[in-house]
Amino acid sequence: MTFQQSIRTCFSKYADLSGRASRPEFWWYVLFIVIAGTAASTIHHMLGTLFYLATILPSIAVGARRLHDTGRSGWWQIIALVPLFGAIVLLFFCAQEGVPGENAYGPPPIDEAA
């Protein structure tokens, strides 16, 4: 999955918490959020804040779909609220390879070749 395909997919599934997301889909989206959010904040602090607020739902949704791909519930995202430890655990979970074949959250994501 390419950078543009990932962004397009994540915004087309704006608040869709069902299904699974591949590692490239998730990590390209995270890269986009970091770059665009930093650029918006550089222009004006309020613009950066508005950008992050506008992208909070698709960020939660793609995070849940990524956790589904590893066989975990999207509710595991709440662990990020635990200082330091939570973010490290969530990062580890999201970096893991997805469960091969179908799992409780559906068939594996179709990872379109770049």
A tleap script that builds the chain and sets N, CA, C and O, in Angstrom:
source leaprc.protein.ff14SB
mol = sequence {
  NMET THR PHE GLN GLN SER ILE ARG THR CYS
  PHE SER LYS TYR ALA ASP LEU SER GLY ARG
  ALA SER ARG PRO GLU PHE TRP TRP TYR VAL
  LEU PHE ILE VAL ILE ALA GLY THR ALA ALA
  SER THR ILE HIE HIE MET LEU GLY THR LEU
  PHE TYR LEU ALA THR ILE LEU PRO SER ILE
  ALA VAL GLY ALA ARG ARG LEU HIE ASP THR
  GLY ARG SER GLY TRP TRP GLN ILE ILE ALA
  LEU VAL PRO LEU PHE GLY ALA ILE VAL LEU
  LEU PHE PHE CYS ALA GLN GLU GLY VAL PRO
  GLY GLU ASN ALA TYR GLY PRO PRO PRO ILE
  ASP GLU ALA CALA
}
set mol.1.N position { 0.854 -1.170 0.000 }
set mol.1.CA position { 0.000 0.000 0.000 }
set mol.1.C position { 0.901 1.233 0.000 }
set mol.1.O position { 1.850 1.322 0.778 }
set mol.2.N position { 0.595 2.166 -0.868 }
set mol.2.CA position { 1.397 3.380 -0.953 }
set mol.2.C position { 0.916 4.415 0.054 }
set mol.2.O position { -0.120 4.253 0.699 }
set mol.3.N position { 1.697 5.479 0.169 }
set mol.3.CA position { 1.368 6.572 1.084 }
set mol.3.C position { -0.011 7.141 0.755 }
set mol.3.O position { -0.854 7.279 1.641 }
set mol.4.N position { -0.241 7.471 -0.511 }
set mol.4.CA position { -1.526 8.069 -0.910 }
set mol.4.C position { -2.690 7.107 -0.732 }
set mol.4.O position { -3.765 7.518 -0.296 }
set mol.5.N position { -2.500 5.846 -1.057 }
set mol.5.CA position { -3.560 4.854 -0.870 }
set mol.5.C position { -3.928 4.733 0.602 }
set mol.5.O position { -5.103 4.604 0.947 }
set mol.6.N position { -2.937 4.776 1.450 }
set mol.6.CA position { -3.174 4.676 2.886 }
set mol.6.C position { -4.009 5.844 3.393 }
set mol.6.O position { -4.978 5.637 4.123 }
set mol.7.N position { -3.648 7.066 3.016 }
set mol.7.CA position { -4.381 8.252 3.451 }
set mol.7.C position { -5.810 8.195 2.929 }
set mol.7.O position { -6.761 8.470 3.661 }
set mol.8.N position { -5.951 7.834 1.654 }
set mol.8.CA position { -7.280 7.741 1.043 }
set mol.8.C position { -8.140 6.689 1.770 }
set mol.8.O position { -9.315 6.927 2.048 }
set mol.9.N position { -7.551 5.549 2.068 }
set mol.9.CA position { -8.280 4.474 2.754 }
set mol.9.C position { -8.704 4.906 4.155 }
set mol.9.O position { -9.845 4.683 4.559 }
set mol.10.N position { -7.793 5.520 4.888 }
set mol.10.CA position { -8.103 5.916 6.268 }
set mol.10.C position { -9.182 6.985 6.328 }
set mol.10.O position { -10.027 6.959 7.222 }
set mol.11.N position { -9.165 7.920 5.391 }
set mol.11.CA position { -10.199 8.948 5.399 }
set mol.11.C position { -11.518 8.444 4.806 }
set mol.11.O position { -12.581 8.961 5.150 }
set mol.12.N position { -11.464 7.444 3.920 }
set mol.12.CA position { -12.724 6.884 3.411 }
set mol.12.C position { -13.401 6.013 4.474 }
set mol.12.O position { -14.618 5.829 4.447 }
set mol.13.N position { -12.613 5.483 5.404 }
set mol.13.CA position { -13.152 4.726 6.537 }
set mol.13.C position { -13.069 5.598 7.788 }
set mol.13.O position { -12.612 5.141 8.835 }
set mol.14.N position { -13.505 6.838 7.681 }
set mol.14.CA position { -13.332 7.890 8.685 }
set mol.14.C position { -13.601 7.426 10.114 }
set mol.14.O position { -12.785 7.668 11.003 }
set mol.15.N position { -14.724 6.769 10.343 }
set mol.15.CA position { -15.070 6.319 11.697 }
set mol.15.C position { -15.450 4.838 11.699 }
set mol.15.O position { -16.233 4.395 12.539 }
set mol.16.N position { -14.896 4.081 10.762 }
set mol.16.CA position { -15.195 2.657 10.649 }
set mol.16.C position { -14.253 1.867 11.557 }
set mol.16.O position { -13.066 1.726 11.263 }
set mol.17.N position { -14.790 1.358 12.652 }
set mol.17.CA position { -13.986 0.621 13.615 }
set mol.17.C position { -13.941 -0.878 13.330 }
set mol.17.O position { -13.284 -1.624 14.057 }
set mol.18.N position { -14.624 -1.323 12.292 }
set mol.18.CA position { -14.663 -2.752 11.989 }
set mol.18.C position { -13.643 -3.098 10.913 }
set mol.18.O position { -13.234 -2.249 10.120 }
set mol.19.N position { -13.250 -4.345 10.905 }
set mol.19.CA position { -12.294 -4.806 9.908 }
set mol.19.C position { -10.870 -4.749 10.423 }
set mol.19.O position { -10.621 -4.642 11.623 }
set mol.20.N position { -9.950 -4.823 9.484 }
set mol.20.CA position { -8.533 -4.896 9.821 }
set mol.20.C position { -7.740 -3.919 8.952 }
set mol.20.O position { -8.132 -3.618 7.824 }
set mol.21.N position { -6.628 -3.432 9.486 }
set mol.21.CA position { -5.735 -2.534 8.745 }
set mol.21.C position { -4.331 -3.131 8.732 }
set mol.21.O position { -3.830 -3.586 9.760 }
set mol.22.N position { -3.711 -3.123 7.571 }
set mol.22.CA position { -2.351 -3.650 7.453 }
set mol.22.C position { -1.347 -2.706 8.099 }
set mol.22.O position { -1.652 -1.548 8.382 }
set mol.23.N position { -0.151 -3.221 8.325 }
set mol.23.CA position { 0.901 -2.373 8.898 }
set mol.23.C position { 1.213 -1.174 8.015 }
set mol.23.O position { 1.303 -0.058 8.526 }
set mol.24.N position { 1.387 -1.364 6.681 }
set mol.24.CA position { 1.678 -0.180 5.863 }
set mol.24.C position { 0.565 0.863 5.916 }
set mol.24.O position { 0.842 2.060 5.979 }
set mol.25.N position { -0.685 0.419 5.890 }
set mol.25.CA position { -1.805 1.374 5.974 }
set mol.25.C position { -1.714 2.203 7.249 }
set mol.25.O position { -1.856 3.425 7.211 }
set mol.26.N position { -1.480 1.546 8.365 }
set mol.26.CA position { -1.417 2.231 9.652 }
set mol.26.C position { -0.221 3.174 9.735 }
set mol.26.O position { -0.374 4.342 10.091 }
set mol.27.N position { 0.969 2.672 9.407 }
set mol.27.CA position { 2.176 3.477 9.598 }
set mol.27.C position { 2.293 4.626 8.598 }
set mol.27.O position { 2.827 5.680 8.947 }
set mol.28.N position { 1.809 4.453 7.364 }
set mol.28.CA position { 1.780 5.580 6.426 }
set mol.28.C position { 0.823 6.650 6.940 }
set mol.28.O position { 1.106 7.843 6.824 }
set mol.29.N position { -0.286 6.240 7.497 }
set mol.29.CA position { -1.239 7.206 8.047 }
set mol.29.C position { -0.617 7.953 9.234 }
set mol.29.O position { -0.767 9.170 9.343 }
set mol.30.N position { 0.073 7.238 10.113 }
set mol.30.CA position { 0.728 7.886 11.256 }
set mol.30.C position { 1.760 8.900 10.764 }
set mol.30.O position { 1.841 10.004 11.301 }
set mol.31.N position { 2.540 8.542 9.761 }
set mol.31.CA position { 3.522 9.467 9.198 }
set mol.31.C position { 2.839 10.723 8.660 }
set mol.31.O position { 3.315 11.835 8.888 }
set mol.32.N position { 1.723 10.548 7.944 }
set mol.32.CA position { 0.972 11.688 7.421 }
set mol.32.C position { 0.506 12.600 8.553 }
set mol.32.O position { 0.647 13.819 8.463 }
set mol.33.N position { -0.042 12.023 9.607 }
set mol.33.CA position { -0.556 12.813 10.733 }
set mol.33.C position { 0.576 13.609 11.379 }
set mol.33.O position { 0.402 14.786 11.695 }
set mol.34.N position { 1.719 12.987 11.575 }
set mol.34.CA position { 2.851 13.676 12.198 }
set mol.34.C position { 3.349 14.823 11.315 }
set mol.34.O position { 3.562 15.934 11.802 }
set mol.35.N position { 3.533 14.558 10.025 }
set mol.35.CA position { 4.050 15.595 9.116 }
set mol.35.C position { 3.042 16.724 8.945 }
set mol.35.O position { 3.393 17.896 9.088 }
set mol.36.N position { 1.789 16.381 8.639 }
set mol.36.CA position { 0.782 17.415 8.410 }
set mol.36.C position { 0.470 18.187 9.692 }
set mol.36.O position { 0.267 19.400 9.648 }
set mol.37.N position { 0.432 17.507 10.813 }
set mol.37.CA position { 0.172 18.174 12.086 }
set mol.37.C position { 1.294 19.128 12.474 }
set mol.37.O position { 1.049 20.225 12.975 }
set mol.38.N position { 2.521 18.693 12.237 }
set mol.38.CA position { 3.669 19.554 12.520 }
set mol.38.C position { 3.664 20.775 11.603 }
set mol.38.O position { 3.914 21.894 12.051 }
set mol.39.N position { 3.380 20.558 10.327 }
set mol.39.CA position { 3.317 21.677 9.374 }
set mol.39.C position { 2.209 22.654 9.759 }
set mol.39.O position { 2.417 23.867 9.736 }
set mol.40.N position { 1.047 22.137 10.108 }
set mol.40.CA position { -0.069 23.000 10.499 }
set mol.40.C position { 0.266 23.771 11.773 }
set mol.40.O position { -0.066 24.951 11.885 }
set mol.41.N position { 0.908 23.129 12.715 }
set mol.41.CA position { 1.288 23.804 13.964 }
set mol.41.C position { 2.357 24.865 13.733 }
set mol.41.O position { 2.393 25.885 14.422 }
set mol.42.N position { 3.225 24.615 12.757 }
set mol.42.CA position { 4.260 25.588 12.422 }
set mol.42.C position { 3.645 26.855 11.842 }
set mol.42.O position { 4.112 27.962 12.109 }
set mol.43.N position { 2.596 26.681 11.046 }
set mol.43.CA position { 1.903 27.838 10.461 }
set mol.43.C position { 1.207 28.639 11.553 }
set mol.43.O position { 1.370 29.855 11.654 }
set mol.44.N position { 0.430 27.936 12.366 }
set mol.44.CA position { -0.249 28.601 13.480 }
set mol.44.C position { -0.673 27.532 14.483 }
set mol.44.O position { -1.176 26.476 14.098 }
set mol.45.N position { -0.472 27.807 15.754 }
set mol.45.CA position { -0.793 26.837 16.805 }
set mol.45.C position { -2.257 26.379 16.718 }
set mol.45.O position { -2.542 25.190 16.858 }
set mol.46.N position { -3.167 27.302 16.491 }
set mol.46.CA position { -4.593 26.953 16.430 }
set mol.46.C position { -4.898 26.061 15.228 }
set mol.46.O position { -5.760 25.187 15.312 }
set mol.47.N position { -4.201 26.272 14.118 }
set mol.47.CA position { -4.398 25.442 12.932 }
set mol.47.C position { -3.979 24.001 13.225 }
set mol.47.O position { -4.657 23.058 12.816 }
set mol.48.N position { -2.860 23.834 13.933 }
set mol.48.CA position { -2.419 22.496 14.324 }
set mol.48.C position { -3.412 21.820 15.244 }
set mol.48.O position { -3.696 20.631 15.097 }
set mol.49.N position { -3.946 22.580 16.201 }
set mol.49.CA position { -4.943 22.036 17.121 }
set mol.49.C position { -6.190 21.590 16.361 }
set mol.49.O position { -6.720 20.508 16.613 }
set mol.50.N position { -6.654 22.416 15.439 }
set mol.50.CA position { -7.830 22.064 14.636 }
set mol.50.C position { -7.578 20.832 13.774 }
set mol.50.O position { -8.463 19.992 13.608 }
set mol.51.N position { -6.368 20.725 13.225 }
set mol.51.CA position { -6.020 19.555 12.412 }
set mol.51.C position { -6.086 18.281 13.251 }
set mol.51.O position { -6.685 17.289 12.838 }
set mol.52.N position { -5.468 18.315 14.429 }
set mol.52.CA position { -5.477 17.124 15.283 }
set mol.52.C position { -6.894 16.771 15.746 }
set mol.52.O position { -7.237 15.592 15.842 }
set mol.53.N position { -7.699 17.763 16.027 }
set mol.53.CA position { -9.095 17.498 16.407 }
set mol.53.C position { -9.876 16.885 15.245 }
set mol.53.O position { -10.690 15.983 15.445 }
set mol.54.N position { -9.627 17.374 14.039 }
set mol.54.CA position { -10.337 16.860 12.861 }
set mol.54.C position { -9.924 15.435 12.515 }
set mol.54.O position { -10.694 14.703 11.893 }
set mol.55.N position { -8.734 15.040 12.906 }
set mol.55.CA position { -8.247 13.709 12.551 }
set mol.55.C position { -8.274 12.715 13.713 }
set mol.55.O position { -7.738 11.614 13.596 }
set mol.56.N position { -8.884 13.087 14.814 }
set mol.56.CA position { -8.898 12.172 15.965 }
set mol.56.C position { -9.756 10.922 15.687 }
set mol.56.O position { -9.360 9.816 16.053 }
set mol.57.N position { -10.907 11.087 15.054 }
set mol.57.CA position { -11.751 9.918 14.765 }
set mol.57.C position { -11.096 8.943 13.788 }
set mol.57.O position { -11.075 7.744 14.067 }
set mol.58.N position { -10.557 9.409 12.646 }
set mol.58.CA position { -9.902 8.426 11.777 }
set mol.58.C position { -8.662 7.812 12.421 }
set mol.58.O position { -8.306 6.675 12.109 }
set mol.59.N position { -8.004 8.542 13.307 }
set mol.59.CA position { -6.838 7.982 14.000 }
set mol.59.C position { -7.245 6.862 14.946 }
set mol.59.O position { -6.584 5.825 15.003 }
set mol.60.N position { -8.310 7.061 15.676 }
set mol.60.CA position { -8.826 6.017 16.566 }
set mol.60.C position { -9.296 4.815 15.751 }
set mol.60.O position { -9.053 3.667 16.122 }
set mol.61.N position { -9.975 5.095 14.629 }
set mol.61.CA position { -10.504 4.015 13.796 }
set mol.61.C position { -9.388 3.171 13.192 }
set mol.61.O position { -9.456 1.943 13.244 }
set mol.62.N position { -8.365 3.799 12.622 }
set mol.62.CA position { -7.281 3.015 12.024 }
set mol.62.C position { -6.481 2.294 13.109 }
set mol.62.O position { -5.962 1.204 12.867 }
set mol.63.N position { -6.375 2.881 14.290 }
set mol.63.CA position { -5.718 2.201 15.399 }
set mol.63.C position { -6.477 0.949 15.817 }
set mol.63.O position { -5.877 -0.094 16.077 }
set mol.64.N position { -7.794 1.060 15.878 }
set mol.64.CA position { -8.621 -0.107 16.228 }
set mol.64.C position { -8.498 -1.185 15.162 }
set mol.64.O position { -8.364 -2.366 15.481 }
set mol.65.N position { -8.544 -0.781 13.894 }
set mol.65.CA position { -8.419 -1.771 12.811 }
set mol.65.C position { -7.043 -2.429 12.817 }
set mol.65.O position { -6.922 -3.615 12.509 }
set mol.66.N position { -5.999 -1.663 13.167 }
set mol.66.CA position { -4.648 -2.238 13.242 }
set mol.66.C position { -4.572 -3.265 14.370 }
set mol.66.O position { -4.002 -4.343 14.197 }
set mol.67.N position { -5.145 -2.931 15.519 }
set mol.67.CA position { -5.169 -3.887 16.630 }
set mol.67.C position { -5.991 -5.118 16.276 }
set mol.67.O position { -5.646 -6.229 16.679 }
set mol.68.N position { -7.075 -4.932 15.525 }
set mol.68.CA position { -7.871 -6.078 15.070 }
set mol.68.C position { -7.010 -7.012 14.224 }
set mol.68.O position { -7.146 -8.232 14.316 }
set mol.69.N position { -6.126 -6.451 13.403 }
set mol.69.CA position { -5.279 -7.273 12.550 }
set mol.69.C position { -4.337 -8.142 13.377 }
set mol.69.O position { -3.941 -9.222 12.939 }
set mol.70.N position { -3.978 -7.672 14.574 }
set mol.70.CA position { -3.101 -8.461 15.446 }
set mol.70.C position { -3.901 -9.373 16.378 }
set mol.70.O position { -3.328 -10.056 17.227 }
set mol.71.N position { -5.231 -9.380 16.215 }
set mol.71.CA position { -6.071 -10.258 17.026 }
set mol.71.C position { -6.506 -9.654 18.345 }
set mol.71.O position { -6.979 -10.371 19.226 }
set mol.72.N position { -6.353 -8.334 18.498 }
set mol.72.CA position { -6.729 -7.671 19.747 }
set mol.72.C position { -7.908 -6.739 19.525 }
set mol.72.O position { -8.174 -6.304 18.405 }
set mol.73.N position { -8.599 -6.445 20.596 }
set mol.73.CA position { -9.708 -5.498 20.558 }
set mol.73.C position { -9.169 -4.078 20.399 }
set mol.73.O position { -8.065 -3.772 20.850 }
set mol.74.N position { -9.947 -3.223 19.761 }
set mol.74.CA position { -9.580 -1.819 19.623 }
set mol.74.C position { -9.528 -1.093 20.955 }
set mol.74.O position { -8.913 -0.032 21.068 }
set mol.75.N position { -10.172 -1.666 21.961 }
set mol.75.CA position { -10.161 -1.064 23.294 }
set mol.75.C position { -8.762 -1.019 23.900 }
set mol.75.O position { -8.532 -0.278 24.856 }
set mol.76.N position { -7.834 -1.789 23.368 }
set mol.76.CA position { -6.462 -1.766 23.859 }
set mol.76.C position { -5.822 -0.388 23.689 }
set mol.76.O position { -4.803 -0.108 24.320 }
set mol.77.N position { -6.390 0.462 22.865 }
set mol.77.CA position { -5.849 1.806 22.685 }
set mol.77.C position { -5.883 2.612 23.988 }
set mol.77.O position { -5.091 3.535 24.178 }
set mol.78.N position { -6.797 2.254 24.871 }
set mol.78.CA position { -6.910 2.957 26.150 }
set mol.78.C position { -5.637 2.807 26.982 }
set mol.78.O position { -5.362 3.644 27.842 }
set mol.79.N position { -4.859 1.752 26.739 }
set mol.79.CA position { -3.626 1.557 27.502 }
set mol.79.C position { -2.648 2.713 27.299 }
set mol.79.O position { -1.761 2.921 28.126 }
set mol.80.N position { -2.797 3.456 26.223 }
set mol.80.CA position { -1.920 4.604 25.963 }
set mol.80.C position { -2.074 5.688 27.028 }
set mol.80.O position { -1.220 6.568 27.137 }
set mol.81.N position { -3.140 5.638 27.807 }
set mol.81.CA position { -3.342 6.614 28.873 }
set mol.81.C position { -2.423 6.372 30.072 }
set mol.81.O position { -2.241 7.258 30.907 }
set mol.82.N position { -1.849 5.179 30.155 }
set mol.82.CA position { -0.891 4.872 31.224 }
set mol.82.C position { 0.439 5.522 30.820 }
set mol.82.O position { 0.990 5.197 29.769 }
set mol.83.N position { 0.953 6.430 31.642 }
set mol.83.CA position { 2.180 7.152 31.269 }
set mol.83.C position { 3.327 6.223 30.887 }
set mol.83.O position { 3.589 5.234 31.572 }
set mol.84.N position { 3.997 6.541 29.807 }
set mol.84.CA position { 5.151 5.862 29.237 }
set mol.84.C position { 4.909 4.388 28.917 }
set mol.84.O position { 5.001 3.995 27.754 }
set mol.85.N position { 4.605 3.579 29.904 }
set mol.85.CA position { 4.394 2.145 29.709 }
set mol.85.C position { 3.306 1.876 28.668 }
set mol.85.O position { 3.479 1.029 27.792 }
set mol.86.N position { 2.201 2.588 28.764 }
set mol.86.CA position { 1.080 2.368 27.862 }
set mol.86.C position { 1.423 2.643 26.410 }
set mol.86.O position { 1.051 1.875 25.523 }
set mol.87.N position { 2.130 3.733 26.166 }
set mol.87.CA position { 2.511 4.085 24.791 }
set mol.87.C position { 3.478 3.047 24.218 }
set mol.87.O position { 3.398 2.708 23.038 }
set mol.88.N position { 4.374 2.552 25.039 }
set mol.88.CA position { 5.335 1.543 24.581 }
set mol.88.C position { 4.620 0.247 24.222 }
set mol.88.O position { 4.911 -0.359 23.191 }
set mol.89.N position { 3.688 -0.179 25.065 }
set mol.89.CA position { 2.928 -1.408 24.806 }
set mol.89.C position { 2.102 -1.253 23.526 }
set mol.89.O position { 2.082 -2.155 22.688 }
set mol.90.N position { 1.423 -0.114 23.374 }
set mol.90.CA position { 0.608 0.112 22.182 }
set mol.90.C position { 1.478 0.141 20.929 }
set mol.90.O position { 1.087 -0.408 19.899 }
set mol.91.N position { 2.631 0.763 20.997 }
set mol.91.CA position { 3.568 0.792 19.877 }
set mol.91.C position { 3.987 -0.627 19.509 }
set mol.91.O position { 4.048 -0.973 18.329 }
set mol.92.N position { 4.274 -1.442 20.509 }
set mol.92.CA position { 4.652 -2.843 20.278 }
set mol.92.C position { 3.522 -3.603 19.592 }
set mol.92.O position { 3.755 -4.330 18.627 }
set mol.93.N position { 2.300 -3.437 20.089 }
set mol.93.CA position { 1.151 -4.124 19.499 }
set mol.93.C position { 0.949 -3.728 18.035 }
set mol.93.O position { 0.696 -4.582 17.186 }
set mol.94.N position { 1.061 -2.450 17.751 }
set mol.94.CA position { 0.819 -1.965 16.381 }
set mol.94.C position { 1.936 -2.357 15.421 }
set mol.94.O position { 1.713 -2.432 14.212 }
set mol.95.N position { 3.124 -2.607 15.937 }
set mol.95.CA position { 4.248 -2.987 15.090 }
set mol.95.C position { 4.264 -4.483 14.764 }
set mol.95.O position { 4.975 -4.917 13.858 }
set mol.96.N position { 3.485 -5.260 15.499 }
set mol.96.CA position { 3.476 -6.702 15.272 }
set mol.96.C position { 2.839 -7.060 13.935 }
set mol.96.O position { 2.007 -6.331 13.394 }
set mol.97.N position { 3.264 -8.206 13.430 }
set mol.97.CA position { 2.681 -8.724 12.201 }
set mol.97.C position { 1.248 -9.161 12.467 }
set mol.97.O position { 0.933 -9.647 13.554 }
set mol.98.N position { 0.384 -8.990 11.478 }
set mol.98.CA position { -1.009 -9.376 11.624 }
set mol.98.C position { -1.192 -10.880 11.664 }
set mol.98.O position { -0.325 -11.639 11.229 }
set mol.99.N position { -2.327 -11.298 12.188 }
set mol.99.CA position { -2.675 -12.717 12.231 }
set mol.99.C position { -2.938 -13.190 10.799 }
set mol.99.O position { -3.760 -12.599 10.099 }
set mol.100.N position { -2.248 -14.250 10.353 }
set mol.100.CA position { -2.495 -14.737 9.000 }
set mol.100.C position { -3.884 -15.363 8.894 }
set mol.100.O position { -4.354 -16.008 9.831 }
set mol.101.N position { -4.518 -15.175 7.784 }
set mol.101.CA position { -5.845 -15.727 7.573 }
set mol.101.C position { -6.908 -14.939 8.317 }
set mol.101.O position { -6.645 -13.881 8.889 }
set mol.102.N position { -8.098 -15.475 8.292 }
set mol.102.CA position { -9.237 -14.794 8.919 }
set mol.102.C position { -9.166 -14.935 10.439 }
set mol.102.O position { -8.771 -15.978 10.960 }
set mol.103.N position { -9.553 -13.871 11.138 }
set mol.103.CA position { -9.656 -13.941 12.591 }
set mol.103.C position { -11.039 -13.437 12.999 }
set mol.103.O position { -11.910 -13.282 12.142 }
set mol.104.N position { -11.255 -13.184 14.266 }
set mol.104.CA position { -12.572 -12.774 14.760 }
set mol.104.C position { -13.037 -11.441 14.182 }
set mol.104.O position { -14.224 -11.119 14.242 }
set mol.105.N position { -12.109 -10.666 13.622 }
set mol.105.CA position { -12.449 -9.333 13.104 }
set mol.105.C position { -12.589 -9.298 11.587 }
set mol.105.O position { -12.822 -8.238 11.006 }
set mol.106.N position { -12.449 -10.444 10.952 }
set mol.106.CA position { -12.658 -10.510 9.513 }
set mol.106.C position { -11.463 -11.057 8.761 }
set mol.106.O position { -10.491 -11.516 9.360 }
set mol.107.N position { -11.548 -11.002 7.436 }
set mol.107.CA position { -10.451 -11.503 6.600 }
set mol.107.C position { -9.253 -10.546 6.681 }
set mol.107.O position { -9.399 -9.387 7.070 }
set mol.108.N position { -8.087 -11.041 6.316 }
set mol.108.CA position { -6.895 -10.173 6.348 }
set mol.108.C position { -7.068 -8.982 5.398 }
set mol.108.O position { -7.766 -9.081 4.389 }
set mol.109.N position { -6.433 -7.870 5.726 }
set mol.109.CA position { -6.558 -6.697 4.860 }
set mol.109.C position { -5.901 -6.946 3.510 }
set mol.109.O position { -4.894 -7.648 3.414 }
set mol.110.N position { -6.478 -6.370 2.485 }
set mol.110.CA position { -5.895 -6.465 1.155 }
set mol.110.C position { -4.832 -5.390 1.069 }
set mol.110.O position { -5.143 -4.199 1.034 }
set mol.111.N position { -3.590 -5.807 1.035 }
set mol.111.CA position { -2.483 -4.858 0.990 }
set mol.111.C position { -2.072 -4.680 -0.462 }
set mol.111.O position { -1.302 -5.474 -1.003 }
set mol.112.N position { -2.595 -3.623 -1.091 }
set mol.112.CA position { -2.319 -3.351 -2.494 }
set mol.112.C position { -0.847 -3.056 -2.668 }
set mol.112.O position { -0.265 -2.268 -1.922 }
set mol.113.N position { -0.253 -3.691 -3.653 }
set mol.113.CA position { 1.182 -3.510 -3.907 }
set mol.113.C position { 1.471 -2.086 -4.355 }
set mol.113.O position { 0.669 -1.446 -5.035 }
set mol.114.N position { 2.627 -1.620 -3.956 }
set mol.114.CA position { 3.028 -0.242 -4.312 }
set mol.114.C position { 3.370 -0.141 -5.777 }
set mol.114.O position { 3.726 0.936 -6.255 }
savepdb mol mol.pdb
quit
